[in-house]
Amino acid sequence: MTRAVTANFHEVVVEIETETPGVWSKICGITTRAINHTSNMQTSEIPDCDDESLPAAVERAVQSQEVTVSGTASWAKQNHGTMMRWWRSGATKNIRVGYLKAEVGDTEYETGPAYLVTLNITAERGQKVTSEVEIQFDGLPTETAAS
């Protein structure tokens, strides 16, 4: 029996490009992160030409694709200014998602401009401050293979 090779939490990272192009910084404090790859589908009903009384078949095609990142975090002081400025700007920042255990030739990084769409900060008495974020790539990110 061959066991699956798995990755640990710290081997899937979300990073923001700093003010220095090509220099990346992890978003500190993220405790859960979900990288969502979605194909937005279009459907068409195709009738049976020989017997139009039969139900039509539904055929599908990919209309568009998108990649989003969502997560929860402990609200880290190190990220406060960066995240608040990013959201308030309404502009994109370059981010990258790293799959640090990728095999040679497989996607190791997905990189591109992205919007910080949601930034929810929750303070609860007796608890540390937490946050929820949603980041949406502007277009499909560029894939870089592990070498």
N, C-alpha and C positions, 0 to 999 in steps of 0.2 A: 504494500500500500504506500502510495506517495502522498505526503501531506502538502497542502497548499502553503505557499510562501506568503506570509502576511506582512502588513506594515503596522507600525505603532503610531500613536497619535502625533508624536513630534516629527514624523516622517511625511506628513502632509501639512504644508505651510502656506500661509497667505502673507505676502509681503507688499509693501508700498515703496515705490521709488522715492528716494530722498531728493533734496535739492541738488544733489550731485548726480547727474545722469549716469545710469549704470550701477548705482549703489542702492542696494535694497535693504529694507528694515522690516522685520516681522512686526505684525500688529500684536503688541504685548497683551497678555491676559486672556486671549481667546481660549475658551474651555470646550466649546463645541464648534465645529465648522462643517458645513455641507456645501459641496461643490455640485451644482445642478446643471446638467446638460439636457436641454429640452429641444425636441423637434416639434415645431408648430405645424400641425397637419391641416391639409385641405382635403375634403371628401367630395366625391362625385357619385351620383346614383346612375348606374349603367343598366339599362333594361335588357331583357332577353329578346332578341330580334325575332326568334321563331315563335315565342309564346309570350306576348306582352301582358298576359294575366298573371304571370309569375312575378314574385317579388324581385325588385331590382337588386343587383349586387352593389355593394359599396366599395369603391376603389379609393385608395388613399395615395397622396403624394406629400412629400415634405415641402412646405411652403417657405419656411425659414427655420433657422436654428439660433439658439442663444445659450450663453453660459452665465450663471449667476452664482454668487457666493453668499451664504447666510450663516450667521453664527451668534453665539452668546459669549459673553466675556465678563470677567471681573474688570471693572472700569479702572484701568491703569493710568496713573498720573502721567507716565511717559507718552501716552497717546492722546491725552486730552486736547491739547492745542491742535495737533495734526488733524484729528477726526472732526473737531468742531469747525476748523477752517475749511476742510474739504467739503463738509456738508453745506456750510453757508455759501461757499463759492458757487455751487451749482455746476461746477466744472468737472471735467474728468481728471483723474490722476492715473499714472501708469501703475498697474499692479501686476503681480504674478502669483500663480498658484504652483507650488512645487510638490511633485510626487517623488520624494527623495530616494525611494527604493525602486525606481523604475529600472527595468532591464535595459541594457544597451540597445539602442534603436527604438525603444518605446518612448512615449511622451514623458519627459521629465518636468517641463515647465509649460504653462499656458500664460502668455504675457500680452498685455494690451491696455489701452485706456479704458477706464471704468468710472461709473458714477456711484457715489455713496447715496443710495436711494432712501434707506431707512437708518435712522440712528435714534434708538430708544434707550433712555437711561432711567434705571429704576433704583430708587433709594428706599430701603425698608428698615424700619427701626430694629436695631440689634443685628443687622446683617451688613455685609460689605455691599457697596454700590455695584450694580451689574449693568450690562448693556446688551442690546440686541442690534445687529447690523444686517443690512442687505446691500450687497454690491452687485451692480450689473455691468458686464462688459459692454462697451459701445462697439457693436459688431462682434465677430468671432475673434477670440484671442489667437495669437500666433503660437504654434506648437514648436517646441524645441526638444529634440530627441536626446536621450541620455547617451553619453559617449564613454 
